[in-house]
Amino acid sequence: MAESVRARAAAKVNLHLRVYGRRNDGYHAILSLFQAVSLADSIVIRSLKESDTIEITGDFDCPPEATTVYKAAMAYREASGIGTGLSIVVDKRIPAGAGLGGGSSDAAAVLGGLEALLSGGLGREKLSELGAAIGSDVPFFLGANAALVSGRGELVRPIAARSDFSLLLVYPGFAVGTAGAYSLLDRSRPDDSAEPDPSPERLLEAYRGDIGAWPFHNSFEPFIGASKPRILEAKALLLESGAAFAAMSGSGSSVFGAFEDGEVAAEAERRLSRAGFSAFAACPLARTASLDYY
């Protein structure tokens, strides 16, 4: 058995995100088109001789015991019955609170990494079940590269990912809390019936077509953008700089632009950086996760 495993935890963007009203269980139903991207955290997991020890190291915005990394490690140990000690080192590159799925991707990478390292034999279905209890987006990161996502985020329909465009991810310098974003949406939009609601088939058809004609929409964007104008400023700059499509990702705060020309994207990166934004060049991924053993 390998003593260590290194996992890449990729970010994602929501090309489309339709949020419906609150369900009886307290969650909101969604219909979203997820795209994994090349910006990623790097996670190294090592087994330790000392049992019942979990050491987590990384630049987090909360105590290590409150991270999705710790929750995933504890969930895997409980489900597998394997109590070996663990050292988990996370090199954070995905901004927190940015709508890029960093916490969920980290959890998925830990679950998949532990399955590979410890040979617990849980399988993809059980890992997805464990992941969904940690965060709604975790099941997507357990293997899809692009997917239609529904339910509260746990229903993942993988689709063939495109790779013929470039992305620029823009972080405005502040986080947006998911709970607060949903609360704002509920207050600001008591009736969602007038909001655009393309069918899954229409989303798939559009995804494969002209980027400049994408009919995609983010339910959060008008309301989060109104409260955080810097988000809409970033979107406007992306479009002015040649993006064929631009939108906020998730519940914010990041914005992304899709470019048909990589050189135009590179110039847009320089322009956004001069405007004081953190800009990350990225590309669509064919795989959300990779594991190296040593």
C-alpha positions, 0 to 999 in steps of 0.5 A: 500500500502507498504511504501517500497520495497527492490529489488535485481538487479542481474548481468549478464554475456554474455556467448556468444556475437556476435556483427555485424556491425553498423546499419543504426540507429547507433546501432550495432546488436548483438546475445548474450546468457545472464546468470543472476548470484548471484552477485547483487546490493540491492536497497531500494525504499521508498515513500516520502510525499514530491512530486516531490522529488527524493533522490538517495543515493549510491556509483556511478561513476557519479552524481546521476542525471546521473544514470540509477536509476534516469532515471528509476524513472523519466521514470516511474513517467512520464509514470504512472502519479504518482508524489509521492516523492521517496527515492532510496538507492542503495548498489552497489556491481556490479563493474561499467564498468565491462560488468556485466550489473549493471547499466541496472539491477539497472534500471530494479529493479527500474522500477519493484520496482516502479510498485510494490510499486505504483501500476501504472499498466503499465505492463511488455510490457510498462516497457520493452519499458521504459527500452529499452530507458534507456539501451539495456540490461534493458529488459532482467533484467525485468524477464529472468534468461537466454536468447538469446538476439538479435536486439540491445539488446531489443529482449529477448527470455527467455530460461531455465537456467542451475544451475549445474555449478559454476562461478567466476567473475574477475574484473581487477581493471579498467573499460571499457567504452561501447562507447569506446569499440564499437569505438575500435571494429569499427576501428579494425574490419571493416569487421566482416564476418570472425568472428564465428557466431553460429546460435541461435539453435546452441547456445542453443544446446551448452548451454545445453551440455558440458561446456568444449565444449562451442563454445561461443565467444566474439567479443570485447575480442580480441581487448579489451584484446589487449589494456588491457592485464590484461584482457587476463591474468585473462582469462589465470589464470582462465583456468589454475586454472581449469575453463572449459570455460572462457571469457570476459563479455560484452565489458569488463572489467570483465572476468568469468570462468565456473567451473564444480566443486565448490571446484575447483572454490573456489581454483581458487578464492584464486589464482586470489585474490593472483594475485591481482584481485578482484574475486567474487564467483557466481552461475547461477540464477533461477530469476534475481529479487526479491522484499520484501515489508515492 
